Amino acid sequence: MTNTDDMLPFFADMPKLELLYLRGNPGTRKITSYRKSFITALPSLCYFDEKPVTELERMFAEAYIRGGKEEEIRVRDEYAEGQREAKRKYMESMR
């Protein structure tokens, strides 16, 4: 693989890829939003570069790829508000 532009599509053609370790590969330095890009392109990826891929991380990465940092912040805020609301409802039900 000589062109870093080919790296992401190369791995994206592996639909069952669950574990990928590219840390230290010089070609990854040229990929914008490296971790987010790979997590979004590889939906079956469970473990990437020494860290597990959580569903929450995947949700935020997809938001970022879809609409940039602003979209990721919006989705993070929406998630946090949902968590606060769920906690409030739980506390209410315990009274």
C-alpha positions in Angstrom: 0.0 0.0 0.0 1.8 3.1 -1.2 -0.8 5.8 -1.0 -2.3 6.8 2.4 -5.6 7.7 0.6 -5.9 4.0 -0.2 -5.6 2.9 3.4 -9.1 3.6 4.7 -10.9 2.1 1.7 -8.6 -0.9 1.8 -9.8 -1.8 5.3 -13.4 -0.7 4.7 -13.6 -3.6 2.2 -13.3 -6.0 5.1 -16.8 -6.0 6.6 -16.1 -8.4 9.4 -12.9 -6.8 10.6 -13.2 -6.5 14.4 -9.6 -5.7 15.5 -7.1 -3.4 13.9 -3.8 -2.1 15.1 -2.2 0.7 13.1 -0.5 2.7 15.8 2.8 4.0 14.7 2.1 3.5 11.0 3.4 6.7 9.4 0.6 6.6 6.8 -2.0 7.2 9.5 -0.7 10.7 10.3 -2.1 12.0 7.0 -5.6 10.8 7.7 -7.9 13.5 9.0 -9.6 12.5 12.2 -7.9 9.2 12.0 -9.7 7.3 14.8 -13.1 8.7 14.0 -12.7 8.0 10.3 -11.8 4.3 10.9 -14.5 3.7 13.5 -17.1 5.1 11.2 -15.9 3.3 8.1 -15.6 -0.1 9.9 -18.9 -0.8 11.7 -17.8 -4.2 13.0 -14.6 -2.8 14.5 -14.6 -3.6 18.3 -11.0 -2.8 19.2 -8.8 -0.2 17.5 -5.2 0.8 18.4 -5.0 -0.5 22.0 -8.5 0.7 22.9 -12.0 -0.8 22.7 -14.5 1.0 20.5 -17.7 1.7 22.5 -21.1 2.3 21.0 -21.0 5.8 22.5 -17.7 6.6 20.8 -19.1 5.2 17.5 -22.1 7.5 17.9 -20.0 10.5 18.5 -17.6 9.6 15.6 -20.5 9.2 13.2 -21.8 12.6 14.2 -18.4 14.2 13.7 -18.0 12.6 10.2 -21.5 13.6 9.3 -21.3 17.3 10.4 -18.0 18.2 11.9 -17.2 19.2 15.5 -20.5 21.2 15.8 -22.5 18.1 15.0 -20.5 16.0 17.5 -21.1 18.6 20.2 -24.8 18.7 19.4 -25.0 14.9 19.7 -23.0 14.8 22.9 -25.2 17.5 24.4 -28.3 15.6 23.3 -27.0 12.4 24.8 -26.1 14.2 28.1 -29.6 15.7 28.3 -31.1 12.2 27.7 -29.0 10.8 30.6 -30.0 13.6 32.9 -33.7 13.1 32.0 -33.4 9.4 32.6 -31.8 10.0 36.0 -34.5 12.5 36.9 -37.3 10.1 36.0 -35.6 7.3 38.0 -35.2 9.6 41.0 -38.9 10.6 40.6 -40.0 7.0 40.5 -38.1 6.2 43.7 -40.0 8.8 45.7 
